[in-house]
Amino acid sequence: MTYVITDDCTKDGACLNVCPVDCIHPRLDEGEFATESKLYIDPESCIDCGACVPVCPPVAIFQEDELPEQKAHFKQVDAEWFQKQRAASAPGNAPAQPALPAADSPAPAR
Ligand code: SF4
């Protein structure tokens, strides 16, 4: 069971301060916060405590089984956001680093 954030989210951020397992992202100090239109709950980490619900001013958070029908797809939206985050940070998917010169390379000319 998980909770889900719908598109009524205004990124107020109150939920970020009450979640005991830090499963709501992006946090204010994460780069995606500025560009995302809403926050997301990680269904793999959410412990179903419900602490985020009463602090959400626009009432954007629902238990997955209680999502309004027209908002039901946000369960998938939240799950896919975290899947993409994990894929992007997986080994081999990190941004390419400039190649280091070999130890026996001649020093660059000055
Ligand atoms: Fe975090 Fe609890 Fe809300 Fe899940 S239900 S997102 S664990 S505060």
Backbone and ligand atoms as CSV (ligand in chain L), in Angstrom:
chain,resi,resn,atom,element,x,y,z
A,1,MET,N,N,0.852,-1.192,0.000
A,1,MET,CA,C,0.000,0.000,0.000
A,1,MET,C,C,0.890,1.246,0.000
A,2,THR,N,N,0.442,2.251,-0.689
A,2,THR,CA,C,1.197,3.496,-0.707
A,2,THR,C,C,0.241,4.680,-0.782
A,3,TYR,N,N,0.781,5.821,-0.481
A,3,TYR,CA,C,0.048,7.061,-0.712
A,3,TYR,C,C,0.539,7.648,-2.032
A,4,VAL,N,N,-0.284,8.502,-2.633
A,4,VAL,CA,C,-0.013,9.028,-3.969
A,4,VAL,C,C,-0.279,10.527,-3.967
A,5,ILE,N,N,0.562,11.280,-4.668
A,5,ILE,CA,C,0.364,12.726,-4.791
A,5,ILE,C,C,-0.226,13.025,-6.173
A,6,THR,N,N,-1.316,13.738,-6.199
A,6,THR,CA,C,-1.982,14.065,-7.462
A,6,THR,C,C,-1.518,15.422,-7.989
A,7,ASP,N,N,-2.083,15.812,-9.112
A,7,ASP,CA,C,-1.699,17.085,-9.737
A,7,ASP,C,C,-2.278,18.293,-9.020
A,8,ASP,N,N,-2.953,18.081,-7.915
A,8,ASP,CA,C,-3.389,19.219,-7.095
A,8,ASP,C,C,-2.247,19.739,-6.224
A,9,CYS,N,N,-1.128,19.016,-6.228
A,9,CYS,CA,C,0.054,19.407,-5.440
A,9,CYS,C,C,0.532,20.793,-5.873
A,10,THR,N,N,0.814,21.638,-4.886
A,10,THR,CA,C,1.339,22.979,-5.152
A,10,THR,C,C,2.806,23.097,-4.716
A,11,LYS,N,N,3.417,21.974,-4.385
A,11,LYS,CA,C,4.808,21.941,-3.908
A,11,LYS,C,C,4.977,22.805,-2.658
A,12,ASP,N,N,3.946,22.845,-1.855
A,12,ASP,CA,C,4.008,23.558,-0.575
A,12,ASP,C,C,5.153,23.012,0.276
A,13,GLY,N,N,5.347,21.704,0.208
A,13,GLY,CA,C,6.488,21.086,0.880
A,13,GLY,C,C,6.253,20.674,2.309
A,14,ALA,N,N,5.078,20.900,2.853
A,14,ALA,CA,C,4.821,20.524,4.248
A,14,ALA,C,C,4.981,19.015,4.432
A,15,CYS,N,N,4.595,18.257,3.433
A,15,CYS,CA,C,4.698,16.788,3.520
A,15,CYS,C,C,6.153,16.343,3.665
A,16,LEU,N,N,7.064,17.110,3.057
A,16,LEU,CA,C,8.480,16.741,3.123
A,16,LEU,C,C,8.981,16.748,4.569
A,17,ASN,N,N,8.398,17.614,5.375
A,17,ASN,CA,C,8.860,17.760,6.754
A,17,ASN,C,C,8.273,16.739,7.705
A,18,VAL,N,N,7.226,16.045,7.294
A,18,VAL,CA,C,6.595,15.097,8.223
A,18,VAL,C,C,6.827,13.642,7.845
A,19,CYS,N,N,7.256,13.385,6.641
A,19,CYS,CA,C,7.435,11.990,6.219
A,19,CYS,C,C,8.584,11.350,7.008
A,20,PRO,N,N,8.300,10.291,7.755
A,20,PRO,CA,C,9.345,9.694,8.610
A,20,PRO,C,C,10.384,8.886,7.842
A,21,VAL,N,N,10.117,8.584,6.580
A,21,VAL,CA,C,11.061,7.747,5.832
A,21,VAL,C,C,11.642,8.471,4.611
A,22,ASP,N,N,11.377,9.782,4.495
A,22,ASP,CA,C,11.969,10.589,3.421
A,22,ASP,C,C,11.689,9.992,2.040
A,23,CYS,N,N,10.423,9.615,1.834
A,23,CYS,CA,C,10.100,8.983,0.540
A,23,CYS,C,C,9.363,9.935,-0.394
A,24,ILE,N,N,9.303,11.225,-0.043
A,24,ILE,CA,C,8.675,12.217,-0.918
A,24,ILE,C,C,9.781,13.048,-1.561
A,25,HIS,N,N,9.738,13.129,-2.871
A,25,HIS,CA,C,10.769,13.848,-3.625
A,25,HIS,C,C,10.134,14.546,-4.820
A,26,PRO,N,N,10.826,15.515,-5.428
A,26,PRO,CA,C,12.123,16.025,-5.014
A,26,PRO,C,C,12.004,16.934,-3.795
A,27,ARG,N,N,13.053,16.878,-2.954
A,27,ARG,CA,C,13.131,17.791,-1.833
A,27,ARG,C,C,13.567,19.162,-2.344
A,28,LEU,N,N,13.425,20.166,-1.487
A,28,LEU,CA,C,13.770,21.539,-1.895
A,28,LEU,C,C,15.221,21.670,-2.342
A,29,ASP,N,N,16.099,20.831,-1.781
A,29,ASP,CA,C,17.519,20.938,-2.126
A,29,ASP,C,C,17.915,20.023,-3.280
A,30,GLU,N,N,16.942,19.412,-3.928
A,30,GLU,CA,C,17.231,18.576,-5.090
A,30,GLU,C,C,16.916,19.373,-6.367
A,31,GLY,N,N,17.753,19.206,-7.361
A,31,GLY,CA,C,17.657,20.012,-8.568
A,31,GLY,C,C,16.313,19.965,-9.249
A,32,GLU,N,N,15.660,18.814,-9.192
A,32,GLU,CA,C,14.386,18.658,-9.901
A,32,GLU,C,C,13.254,19.459,-9.271
A,33,PHE,N,N,13.458,19.951,-8.045
A,33,PHE,CA,C,12.363,20.653,-7.369
A,33,PHE,C,C,11.871,21.838,-8.207
A,34,ALA,N,N,12.796,22.558,-8.800
A,34,ALA,CA,C,12.424,23.766,-9.550
A,34,ALA,C,C,11.660,23.443,-10.827
A,35,THR,N,N,11.927,22.294,-11.421
A,35,THR,CA,C,11.340,21.997,-12.727
A,35,THR,C,C,10.122,21.090,-12.671
A,36,GLU,N,N,9.969,20.316,-11.607
A,36,GLU,CA,C,8.814,19.424,-11.524
A,36,GLU,C,C,7.558,20.222,-11.152
A,37,SER,N,N,6.427,19.793,-11.665
A,37,SER,CA,C,5.181,20.497,-11.383
A,37,SER,C,C,4.512,20.003,-10.109
A,38,LYS,N,N,4.987,18.884,-9.577
A,38,LYS,CA,C,4.413,18.333,-8.348
A,38,LYS,C,C,5.470,17.493,-7.644
A,39,LEU,N,N,5.165,17.066,-6.421
A,39,LEU,CA,C,6.038,16.151,-5.690
A,39,LEU,C,C,5.530,14.726,-5.906
A,40,TYR,N,N,6.371,13.750,-5.553
A,40,TYR,CA,C,6.068,12.340,-5.813
A,40,TYR,C,C,6.357,11.513,-4.566
A,41,ILE,N,N,5.590,10.452,-4.377
A,41,ILE,CA,C,5.822,9.516,-3.269
A,41,ILE,C,C,6.359,8.210,-3.838
A,42,ASP,N,N,7.460,7.738,-3.243
A,42,ASP,CA,C,8.067,6.479,-3.674
A,42,ASP,C,C,7.254,5.311,-3.108
A,43,PRO,N,N,6.569,4.561,-3.960
A,43,PRO,CA,C,5.737,3.460,-3.457
A,43,PRO,C,C,6.542,2.339,-2.821
A,44,GLU,N,N,7.836,2.274,-3.122
A,44,GLU,CA,C,8.676,1.216,-2.548
A,44,GLU,C,C,9.150,1.567,-1.143
A,45,SER,N,N,9.056,2.845,-0.779
A,45,SER,CA,C,9.547,3.270,0.535
A,45,SER,C,C,8.443,3.717,1.480
A,46,CYS,N,N,7.314,4.129,0.930
A,46,CYS,CA,C,6.204,4.622,1.758
A,46,CYS,C,C,5.750,3.532,2.722
A,47,ILE,N,N,5.622,3.909,3.998
A,47,ILE,CA,C,5.204,2.948,5.019
A,47,ILE,C,C,3.730,3.111,5.373
A,48,ASP,N,N,3.032,3.908,4.569
A,48,ASP,CA,C,1.578,3.978,4.700
A,48,ASP,C,C,1.145,4.553,6.050
A,49,CYS,N,N,1.924,5.532,6.550
A,49,CYS,CA,C,1.607,6.077,7.876
A,49,CYS,C,C,0.526,7.138,7.823
A,50,GLY,N,N,0.386,7.820,6.668
A,50,GLY,CA,C,-0.650,8.832,6.520
A,50,GLY,C,C,-0.295,10.197,7.081
A,51,ALA,N,N,0.925,10.392,7.563
A,51,ALA,CA,C,1.306,11.674,8.178
A,51,ALA,C,C,1.260,12.834,7.187
A,52,CYS,N,N,1.454,12.549,5.912
A,52,CYS,CA,C,1.492,13.617,4.909
A,52,CYS,C,C,0.109,14.166,4.563
A,53,VAL,N,N,-0.909,13.393,4.774
A,53,VAL,CA,C,-2.256,13.785,4.330
A,53,VAL,C,C,-2.778,15.035,5.034
A,54,PRO,N,N,-2.791,15.095,6.372
A,54,PRO,CA,C,-3.395,16.265,7.023
A,54,PRO,C,C,-2.604,17.554,6.860
A,55,VAL,N,N,-1.329,17.473,6.481
A,55,VAL,CA,C,-0.530,18.698,6.347
A,55,VAL,C,C,-0.533,19.247,4.926
A,56,CYS,N,N,-1.214,18.585,4.011
A,56,CYS,CA,C,-1.215,19.013,2.604
A,56,CYS,C,C,-2.325,20.041,2.376
A,57,PRO,N,N,-1.965,21.320,2.178
A,57,PRO,CA,C,-3.000,22.363,2.043
A,57,PRO,C,C,-4.004,22.111,0.923
A,58,PRO,N,N,-3.579,21.672,-0.278
A,58,PRO,CA,C,-4.574,21.496,-1.344
A,58,PRO,C,C,-5.245,20.121,-1.350
A,59,VAL,N,N,-5.008,19.309,-0.329
A,59,VAL,CA,C,-5.587,17.949,-0.270
A,59,VAL,C,C,-5.235,17.175,-1.547
A,60,ALA,N,N,-3.948,17.091,-1.807
A,60,ALA,CA,C,-3.457,16.447,-3.027
A,60,ALA,C,C,-3.015,15.008,-2.811
A,61,ILE,N,N,-3.003,14.546,-1.549
A,61,ILE,CA,C,-2.442,13.221,-1.256
A,61,ILE,C,C,-3.555,12.262,-0.832
A,62,PHE,N,N,-3.521,11.073,-1.442
A,62,PHE,CA,C,-4.537,10.053,-1.166
A,62,PHE,C,C,-3.867,8.692,-0.996
A,63,GLN,N,N,-4.492,7.841,-0.173
A,63,GLN,CA,C,-4.081,6.444,-0.166
A,63,GLN,C,C,-4.443,5.883,-1.537
A,64,GLU,N,N,-3.638,4.991,-2.050
A,64,GLU,CA,C,-3.844,4.537,-3.433
A,64,GLU,C,C,-5.259,4.007,-3.687
A,65,ASP,N,N,-5.833,3.349,-2.720
A,65,ASP,CA,C,-7.177,2.799,-2.903
A,65,ASP,C,C,-8.271,3.849,-2.797
A,66,GLU,N,N,-7.915,5.053,-2.384
A,66,GLU,CA,C,-8.915,6.102,-2.206
A,66,GLU,C,C,-8.750,7.244,-3.205
A,67,LEU,N,N,-7.914,7.019,-4.216
A,67,LEU,CA,C,-7.739,8.049,-5.247
A,67,LEU,C,C,-9.048,8.282,-5.987
A,68,PRO,N,N,-9.411,9.553,-6.218
A,68,PRO,CA,C,-10.583,9.808,-7.066
A,68,PRO,C,C,-10.349,9.168,-8.442
A,69,GLU,N,N,-11.387,8.699,-9.071
A,69,GLU,CA,C,-11.254,7.975,-10.333
A,69,GLU,C,C,-10.447,8.767,-11.369
A,70,GLN,N,N,-10.710,10.054,-11.458
A,70,GLN,CA,C,-10.017,10.863,-12.473
A,70,GLN,C,C,-8.553,11.128,-12.118
A,71,LYS,N,N,-8.155,10.729,-10.904
A,71,LYS,CA,C,-6.761,10.925,-10.464
A,71,LYS,C,C,-6.042,9.585,-10.289
A,72,ALA,N,N,-6.684,8.500,-10.628
A,72,ALA,CA,C,-6.129,7.171,-10.362
A,72,ALA,C,C,-4.792,6.937,-11.057
A,73,HIS,N,N,-4.578,7.575,-12.207
A,73,HIS,CA,C,-3.337,7.352,-12.949
A,73,HIS,C,C,-2.106,7.910,-12.243
A,74,PHE,N,N,-2.302,8.740,-11.226
A,74,PHE,CA,C,-1.141,9.299,-10.539
A,74,PHE,C,C,-0.399,8.255,-9.715
A,75,LYS,N,N,-1.017,7.133,-9.418
A,75,LYS,CA,C,-0.283,6.034,-8.779
A,75,LYS,C,C,0.864,5.605,-9.700
A,76,GLN,N,N,0.554,5.469,-10.974
A,76,GLN,CA,C,1.564,5.085,-11.966
A,76,GLN,C,C,2.559,6.221,-12.203
A,77,VAL,N,N,2.053,7.444,-12.218
A,77,VAL,CA,C,2.925,8.605,-12.437
A,77,VAL,C,C,4.010,8.662,-11.359
A,78,ASP,N,N,3.608,8.515,-10.107
A,78,ASP,CA,C,4.578,8.568,-9.011
A,78,ASP,C,C,5.573,7.409,-9.117
A,79,ALA,N,N,5.066,6.196,-9.356
A,79,ALA,CA,C,5.957,5.033,-9.436
A,79,ALA,C,C,6.963,5.197,-10.573
A,80,GLU,N,N,6.491,5.675,-11.723
A,80,GLU,CA,C,7.389,5.821,-12.878
A,80,GLU,C,C,8.438,6.905,-12.648
A,81,TRP,N,N,8.088,7.943,-11.890
A,81,TRP,CA,C,9.075,9.000,-11.618
A,81,TRP,C,C,10.262,8.412,-10.861
A,82,PHE,N,N,9.977,7.579,-9.876
A,82,PHE,CA,C,11.074,6.973,-9.110
A,82,PHE,C,C,11.819,5.934,-9.930
A,83,GLN,N,N,11.132,5.218,-10.803
A,83,GLN,CA,C,11.826,4.266,-11.682
A,83,GLN,C,C,12.840,5.006,-12.554
A,84,LYS,N,N,12.435,6.162,-13.078
A,84,LYS,CA,C,13.348,6.942,-13.923
A,84,LYS,C,C,14.529,7.465,-13.099
A,85,GLN,N,N,14.261,7.911,-11.879
A,85,GLN,CA,C,15.348,8.410,-11.026
A,85,GLN,C,C,16.359,7.309,-10.757
A,86,ARG,N,N,15.854,6.101,-10.466
A,86,ARG,CA,C,16.763,4.990,-10.162
A,86,ARG,C,C,17.540,4.580,-11.402
A,87,ALA,N,N,16.887,4.569,-12.545
A,87,ALA,CA,C,17.575,4.197,-13.786
A,87,ALA,C,C,18.665,5.202,-14.106
A,88,ALA,N,N,18.376,6.479,-13.886
A,88,ALA,CA,C,19.349,7.518,-14.215
A,88,ALA,C,C,20.569,7.456,-13.317
A,89,SER,N,N,20.386,6.981,-12.072
A,89,SER,CA,C,21.521,6.943,-11.153
A,89,SER,C,C,22.184,5.573,-11.108
A,90,ALA,N,N,21.707,4.636,-11.930
A,90,ALA,CA,C,22.298,3.304,-11.948
A,90,ALA,C,C,23.711,3.358,-12.521
A,91,PRO,N,N,24.596,2.443,-12.067
A,91,PRO,CA,C,25.957,2.413,-12.623
A,91,PRO,C,C,25.900,2.287,-14.144
A,92,GLY,N,N,26.722,3.046,-14.793
A,92,GLY,CA,C,26.748,3.014,-16.257
A,92,GLY,C,C,25.886,4.076,-16.881
A,93,ASN,N,N,24.999,4.662,-16.090
A,93,ASN,CA,C,24.133,5.716,-16.608
A,93,ASN,C,C,24.518,7.090,-16.076
A,94,ALA,N,N,25.589,7.137,-15.311
A,94,ALA,CA,C,26.038,8.422,-14.786
A,94,ALA,C,C,26.557,9.270,-15.939
A,95,PRO,N,N,26.489,10.585,-15.817
A,95,PRO,CA,C,27.011,11.445,-16.879
A,95,PRO,C,C,28.474,11.130,-17.155
A,96,ALA,N,N,28.840,11.171,-18.413
A,96,ALA,CA,C,30.210,10.845,-18.800
A,96,ALA,C,C,31.191,11.828,-18.179
A,97,GLN,N,N,32.264,11.307,-17.654
A,97,GLN,CA,C,33.327,12.131,-17.088
A,97,GLN,C,C,34.414,12.290,-18.141
A,98,PRO,N,N,35.111,13.428,-18.165
A,98,PRO,CA,C,36.215,13.549,-19.102
A,98,PRO,C,C,37.268,12.500,-18.790
A,99,ALA,N,N,37.847,11.925,-19.832
A,99,ALA,CA,C,38.852,10.885,-19.643
A,99,ALA,C,C,40.084,11.469,-18.964
A,100,LEU,N,N,40.595,10.724,-17.989
A,100,LEU,CA,C,41.820,11.156,-17.330
A,100,LEU,C,C,43.001,10.739,-18.200
A,101,PRO,N,N,44.060,11.553,-18.233
A,101,PRO,CA,C,45.229,11.136,-19.014
A,101,PRO,C,C,45.867,9.915,-18.376
A,102,ALA,N,N,46.444,9.059,-19.195
A,102,ALA,CA,C,47.148,7.888,-18.671
A,102,ALA,C,C,48.315,8.338,-17.820
A,103,ALA,N,N,48.674,7.512,-16.833
A,103,ALA,CA,C,49.748,7.883,-15.901
A,103,ALA,C,C,51.057,8.144,-16.620
A,104,ASP,N,N,51.300,7.438,-17.756
A,104,ASP,CA,C,52.565,7.627,-18.439
A,104,ASP,C,C,52.478,8.619,-19.601
A,105,SER,N,N,51.376,9.379,-19.672
A,105,SER,CA,C,51.242,10.376,-20.727
A,105,SER,C,C,52.209,11.520,-20.496
A,106,PRO,N,N,52.751,12.084,-21.557
A,106,PRO,CA,C,53.627,13.239,-21.361
A,106,PRO,C,C,52.836,14.416,-20.818
A,107,ALA,N,N,53.506,15.239,-20.050
A,107,ALA,CA,C,52.858,16.424,-19.499
A,107,ALA,C,C,52.484,17.362,-20.662
A,108,PRO,N,N,51.345,18.018,-20.578
A,108,PRO,CA,C,50.962,18.940,-21.654
A,108,PRO,C,C,51.967,20.078,-21.797
A,109,ALA,N,N,52.175,20.505,-23.057
A,109,ALA,CA,C,53.109,21.604,-23.317
A,109,ALA,C,C,52.571,22.888,-22.710
A,110,ARG,N,N,53.417,23.716,-22.200
A,110,ARG,CA,C,53.013,25.001,-21.606
A,110,ARG,C,C,53.414,26.140,-22.470
L,1,SF4,FE1,FE,5.708,9.420,3.927
L,1,SF4,FE2,FE,3.821,8.384,5.556
L,1,SF4,FE3,FE,3.080,9.985,3.521
L,1,SF4,FE4,FE,4.067,7.518,3.012
L,1,SF4,S1,S,2.157,8.020,4.070
L,1,SF4,S2,S,4.620,9.423,1.979
L,1,SF4,S3,S,5.577,7.310,4.657
L,1,SF4,S4,S,4.344,10.578,5.322
